Amino acid sequence: MDQTLRADAEAIVRDAIAAVLPDEAVRRALADFTPGPGRLLLVAAGKAAWQMARAALDALPRVDGGVVVTKYDHVKGALPGVACYEAGHPVPDENSFAATRAALELTAGLRAGDTVLFLLSGGGSALFEQPLVPGEELQDITGQLLGCGADIVEMNTVRKRLSAVKGGRFAQHCAPAKVFQVVLSDILGDPLDMIASGPACPDTTTCADAQAVARKYGLTLSKDAKACLAQETPKTLSNVETRITGSVRALCAAAARACRARGYEPVLLTDHLDCEAREAGRFLADIARSHAGGGRRLAFLAGGETVVHLTGRGLGGRNQELALAAAPGIAGLRAAVFSVGSDGTDGPTDAAGGYVDGETLAALDEKGLSVPAVLADNDAYHALQAVDGLLVTGPTGTNVNDVAVALVNG
């Protein structure tokens, strides 16, 4: 392993994520927030929910109660006056349902002078959920969508219609109270109705859109689930005010600054990366190979969210697959490719992503590991673990998509 490139990669990841933590962004979003004369309640949902809630509590003079629901191991301590829950992601579980019931009970029967401060971040589609079909079926449908390679917009188009809180239905539940929504975006282009499936946003998709996704991927649906897909979601909401804070664009800009600080000339390729993970990895490797040996220290950045088609039974995530797929293309070069999820958890693993450099392929060969075979089994985690290629940050407190970087060291 090239220790210089590895150290640079870890520093770039650390500095980029630190720059997009939601604390200051939430405080900015609340600068002109004026609650009504009645009760002020806080509901936070998503991978960054605890961090966002803590920042809001620091900025506000009071709250009259609250619920936070986030991913397992993402609660970093008690919050005054707020009940904190941890639940399943990317597939909702009974704790997701219980936490959401608590939020619905907290916000039941509100009046016109009351205010709900709703803090939303990516992951909310699984964490904030009150299903209209049996929980087991919702889990199965979510698993089908994850396994077939559906993108996040397609997934959420379906999931909205299977839920009592998605697609604007949570804001509808809170009416006539005002909902002041602060959103940390994890979807390309910041479509409000898709971030965490838009619990407090009018839905721009239609029943026909949802049914088309179901047909496209051949989803197995019960009669009740099909009936839900035929029920339209709210198209207007008069009680919601929204502030978007944070995005993959900010993550890419922070990563570029971090690259420059380490002596690399950054080049932003895109902040709308949305192809298959292994294709993105091969593409970044091709770019690195084109520029290697030119005497310049370069960093090529791509932000967004790739997808993975599940063909095996291994362990990994899209960022690990991206990195591993790049290993053959940069073999023997003074180059590295790494990719991380800004939330610190890549797929169902404890790694934020993966790292490979010009020496990784030889190290894999020594251990009898074939990149094509590993990718076919979707087992990037164990392969990278065997060659010290996992990047582990722990839960970061933010969630603004992923960033992948190809470094060329002269």
C-alpha positions in Angstrom: 0.0 0.0 0.0 1.2 3.5 -0.8 1.2 5.1 2.6 1.5 8.6 1.3 -1.6 8.3 -0.9 -3.5 6.5 1.9 -2.7 9.3 4.4 -3.8 11.9 1.9 -7.1 10.0 1.3 -7.9 9.8 5.0 -7.1 13.5 5.5 -9.3 14.5 2.5 -12.2 12.4 3.8 -11.9 13.7 7.4 -11.7 17.4 6.3 -14.4 17.2 3.7 -16.9 15.6 6.1 -16.0 18.0 8.9 -16.9 20.9 6.6 -20.4 19.7 5.9 -21.6 18.8 9.4 -25.1 20.2 9.9 -24.5 22.2 13.1 -23.8 25.6 11.5 -26.1 24.9 8.6 -29.1 24.3 11.0 -28.3 27.5 13.0 -28.3 29.5 9.7 -31.6 27.9 8.7 -33.2 28.9 12.0 -31.9 32.5 12.0 -35.3 33.8 10.8 -37.4 31.1 12.4 -40.3 32.5 14.5 -42.6 29.9 16.0 -46.3 30.6 16.6 -47.7 31.5 20.0 -48.7 27.9 20.9 -46.6 24.8 21.5 -43.3 24.3 19.8 -42.5 20.6 19.0 -39.4 19.1 17.4 -39.4 16.1 15.2 -36.1 15.0 13.6 -35.8 12.0 11.3 -32.8 10.6 9.3 -29.2 9.6 9.7 -28.3 13.2 10.7 -31.3 13.6 13.0 -29.5 13.6 16.3 -26.9 16.1 15.2 -29.5 18.4 13.6 -31.7 18.2 16.8 -28.8 19.1 19.1 -27.9 22.1 16.9 -31.5 23.2 16.9 -31.8 22.9 20.7 -28.7 25.0 21.1 -30.2 27.7 18.9 -33.7 27.8 20.3 -34.8 29.2 23.7 -37.2 26.3 24.3 -39.1 23.3 22.9 -42.2 21.7 24.4 -41.3 18.2 23.5 -39.7 16.2 20.7 -38.9 12.9 19.0 -35.6 12.0 17.2 -35.4 8.9 15.1 -32.1 7.9 13.6 -30.0 4.9 12.6 -28.6 2.4 15.1 -25.5 3.7 16.9 -26.2 7.3 15.7 -27.5 8.7 19.0 -24.6 10.3 20.8 -26.3 11.2 24.1 -29.5 12.4 25.7 -31.2 15.6 24.5 -33.2 17.7 26.9 -36.9 17.3 26.5 -36.6 15.0 23.5 -37.0 11.3 23.2 -34.4 9.7 21.0 -35.0 6.4 19.1 -32.7 4.3 17.0 -34.1 2.2 14.2 -33.5 0.2 11.0 -31.9 1.4 7.8 -32.0 0.8 4.8 -34.9 -1.5 5.6 -37.4 -0.2 8.2 -38.0 -2.3 11.3 -40.3 -2.4 14.3 -38.3 0.3 16.0 -38.9 2.6 12.9 -42.6 2.0 13.3 -42.6 2.6 17.1 -40.6 5.8 16.8 -42.8 7.2 14.1 -45.9 6.3 16.2 -44.4 8.3 19.0 -43.9 11.3 16.6 -47.5 11.0 15.4 -48.8 10.9 19.0 -46.7 13.9 19.9 -48.1 15.9 17.0 -51.7 14.7 17.2 -54.5 17.3 17.8 -52.4 20.4 17.2 -53.9 23.8 16.8 -53.3 26.7 14.5 -50.9 28.5 16.8 -48.7 25.5 17.3 -45.5 24.9 15.4 -43.6 21.7 14.5 -39.9 22.1 13.7 -39.2 19.2 11.4 -35.6 18.3 10.8 -35.1 15.9 7.9 -32.1 14.1 6.5 -31.4 11.2 4.2 -32.3 7.8 5.5 -35.7 9.1 6.7 -37.5 6.9 4.2 -36.6 3.8 6.3 -36.4 5.4 9.7 -39.6 7.5 9.7 -42.3 5.1 8.7 -45.9 4.2 9.5 -46.8 1.6 6.9 -50.2 1.2 5.3 -49.4 -2.5 4.6 -48.1 -5.0 7.1 -44.6 -4.2 8.2 -43.2 -7.5 6.9 -44.5 -6.7 3.4 -43.1 -3.2 3.5 -39.7 -4.7 4.5 -39.9 -7.2 1.6 -40.8 -4.5 -1.0 -38.0 -2.3 0.3 -35.6 -5.2 -0.1 -36.9 -5.9 -3.6 -36.2 -2.2 -4.6 -32.7 -2.3 -3.1 -31.8 -5.5 -4.8 -33.0 -4.7 -8.3 -30.9 -1.5 -8.7 -33.8 1.0 -8.5 -32.5 4.5 -8.0 -33.6 6.6 -5.0 -36.2 8.5 -6.9 -37.9 5.3 -8.1 -37.7 3.7 -4.6 -39.3 6.7 -3.0 -42.0 7.0 -5.7 -43.2 3.6 -4.6 -42.6 3.9 -0.8 -44.6 7.2 -0.5 -47.8 5.4 -1.4 -47.3 2.6 1.1 -46.9 5.1 4.0 -49.1 7.2 6.3 -46.3 9.8 6.7 -44.5 10.1 3.4 -45.5 12.1 0.4 -46.7 15.1 2.4 -48.9 13.0 4.7 -47.0 14.0 7.9 -47.5 17.7 7.3 -51.2 16.9 6.5 -51.4 15.1 9.9 -49.9 18.2 11.7 -52.4 20.7 10.2 -53.5 23.3 11.1 -50.2 23.7 12.9 -47.4 25.3 11.0 -44.5 23.0 10.0 -41.1 24.6 9.6 -39.0 22.1 7.8 -35.1 22.1 7.7 -33.8 19.6 5.1 -30.3 18.2 4.7 -30.3 17.0 1.1 -29.0 13.6 0.1 -30.5 13.4 -3.4 -29.1 14.9 -6.6 -30.7 18.2 -7.5 -32.3 18.5 -4.0 -35.9 17.4 -5.0 -37.8 18.1 -1.8 -40.5 15.6 -2.4 -37.9 12.8 -2.7 -35.6 13.5 0.2 -36.7 10.9 2.8 -39.8 10.5 0.6 -41.0 14.0 1.4 -43.1 13.7 4.6 -43.8 17.5 4.6 -43.7 18.2 0.9 -46.4 18.0 -1.8 -45.8 15.0 -4.0 -44.9 15.6 -7.6 -45.1 12.0 -8.6 -48.4 10.2 -9.6 -50.0 6.8 -9.1 -49.1 6.1 -12.7 -45.4 6.8 -11.9 -45.4 4.4 -9.0 -47.2 1.6 -11.0 -44.7 2.1 -13.8 -41.8 1.5 -11.3 -43.5 -1.6 -10.1 -43.9 -3.0 -13.6 -40.3 -2.0 -14.6 -38.8 -4.1 -11.8 -41.4 -6.8 -11.6 -42.1 -6.1 -8.0 -44.1 -8.7 -6.1 -47.0 -6.8 -4.4 -50.1 -7.9 -2.5 -53.6 -6.8 -3.4 -53.4 -4.2 -0.6 -50.1 -2.8 -1.7 -51.4 -2.5 -5.3 -54.4 -0.6 -3.9 -52.0 1.8 -2.1 -50.2 2.5 -5.3 -53.5 3.6 -6.7 -54.2 6.1 -4.0 -53.0 9.6 -4.7 -50.8 11.6 -2.3 -51.2 15.3 -1.3 -50.4 17.7 -4.2 -50.7 21.0 -2.2 -49.8 21.9 1.4 -50.5 25.3 2.9 -48.9 24.8 6.3 -45.3 24.2 5.4 -42.2 26.4 5.2 -38.9 24.8 4.1 -35.2 25.6 4.3 -32.7 23.4 2.4 -29.3 23.2 4.0 -26.4 21.1 2.8 -26.0 19.1 -0.4 -23.6 17.0 -2.3 -22.4 20.1 -4.1 -21.1 21.4 -0.7 -19.5 18.1 0.0 -17.6 18.2 -3.4 -16.5 21.8 -2.8 -15.2 20.8 0.7 -13.4 17.8 -0.8 -11.8 20.0 -3.5 -10.5 22.3 -0.8 -9.1 19.4 1.2 -7.4 18.1 -1.9 -5.8 21.4 -2.7 -4.6 21.7 0.9 -2.8 18.3 0.4 -1.1 19.6 -2.7 -3.4 18.2 -5.4 -5.0 20.3 -8.2 -8.7 19.4 -7.9 -10.9 18.8 -10.9 -14.7 18.4 -10.3 -16.0 15.9 -12.9 -19.6 15.9 -11.7 -21.8 16.3 -8.6 -24.5 14.3 -10.3 -22.9 10.8 -10.4 -25.8 8.3 -10.7 -24.5 5.2 -12.6 -23.6 1.7 -11.4 -20.9 1.7 -8.7 -18.5 -0.6 -10.5 -18.8 1.4 -13.7 -18.0 4.6 -11.8 -14.9 2.9 -10.3 -13.6 1.8 -13.7 -14.2 5.2 -15.2 -12.2 7.0 -12.4 -9.4 4.4 -12.9 -9.4 5.2 -16.6 -9.1 8.9 -15.8 -6.2 8.3 -13.4 -4.4 6.2 -16.0 -4.8 8.9 -18.6 -3.1 11.5 -16.4 -0.5 9.3 -14.5 3.2 10.0 -15.1 2.6 13.6 -16.2 4.4 15.1 -13.3 1.4 16.8 -11.8 -0.5 16.0 -8.6 -4.1 15.8 -9.6 -7.4 15.0 -7.9 -10.5 14.1 -9.9 -13.8 14.3 -7.9 -17.2 12.9 -8.5 -20.1 13.4 -6.1 -23.5 11.7 -6.2 -25.0 8.3 -5.4 -24.3 5.2 -7.4 -26.3 2.0 -7.4 -25.5 -1.7 -7.0 -27.2 -4.7 -8.6 -27.2 -7.5 -6.1 -26.0 -10.7 -7.8 -24.3 -12.4 -4.9 -24.6 -12.9 -1.1 -21.5 -11.1 0.1 -21.2 -7.9 2.2 -20.4 -4.4 0.9 -21.8 -1.1 -0.2 -21.8 1.1 -3.3 -18.7 3.0 -2.2 -16.7 -0.2 -1.5 -17.7 -1.7 -4.9 -16.7 1.6 -6.7 -13.3 1.5 -5.1 -12.7 -2.2 -5.6 -13.7 -2.0 -9.3 -11.0 0.7 -9.8 -8.1 -1.5 -8.6 -7.3 -3.3 -11.9 -7.3 0.0 -13.8 -4.7 1.7 -11.6 -2.5 -1.3 -11.0 1.2 -0.3 -10.9 0.5 3.5 -11.0 1.2 6.1 -8.4 -2.5 6.7 -8.1 -5.4 5.9 -5.7 -9.2 5.8 -6.0 -11.4 6.1 -2.9 -15.1 6.6 -2.3 -17.1 7.3 0.9 -20.6 7.9 2.1 -20.7 11.2 4.0 -22.8 9.6 6.7 -20.0 7.2 7.6 -21.9 4.0 6.8 -21.7 2.4 3.4 -24.5 -0.1 2.9 -25.1 -2.6 5.7 -21.5 -2.3 7.0 -19.4 -0.4 9.5 -17.2 1.1 6.8 -17.7 4.5 5.2 -16.3 3.3 1.9 -13.2 1.9 0.3 -9.7 2.7 -0.8 -7.4 1.2 -3.5 -4.1 2.3 -5.0 -1.6 1.0 -7.5 -0.5 -1.8 -5.2 -3.9 -3.1 -4.2 -4.4 -5.5 -7.1 -1.2 -7.4 -6.4 -2.1 -7.6 -2.7 -5.5 -9.1 -3.7 -3.8 -11.6 -6.0 -1.5 -12.7 -3.2 -4.6 -13.5 -1.1 -6.2 -15.4 -4.0 -8.9 -12.8 -4.4 -10.2 -12.0 -8.0 -11.9 -8.6 -8.4 -14.5 -9.9 -10.9 -15.4 -12.8 -8.7 -15.6 -10.6 -5.6 -17.8 -8.1 -7.4 -20.1 -10.9 -8.8 -20.6 -12.0 -5.1 -21.0 -8.3 -3.9 -18.4 -9.0 -1.3 -16.2 -5.9 -1.6 -16.2 -5.5 2.2 -14.2 -8.7 2.9 -11.9 -8.2 0.0 -11.0 -4.7 1.0 -10.7 -5.7 4.6 -8.1 -8.3 3.6 -5.8 -5.6 2.1 -6.5 -2.8 4.6 -8.7 -1.0 2.0 -11.7 -0.1 4.2 -12.2 3.5 5.2 -13.9 3.7 8.6 -15.1 7.0 10.1 -17.9 5.9 12.3 -21.3 7.7 12.2 -20.5 11.3 11.1 -23.7 13.2 12.0 -24.3 14.3 8.4 -25.7 12.8 5.2 -25.1 14.6 1.9 -24.5 11.8 -0.6 -21.1 10.3 -1.5 -17.9 11.6 -2.9 -15.4 9.6 -4.9 -11.8 10.8 -5.7 -9.0 9.6 -8.0 -5.6 10.9 -6.9 -2.7 11.0 -9.2 0.7 11.5 -7.5 2.7 12.9 -10.4 
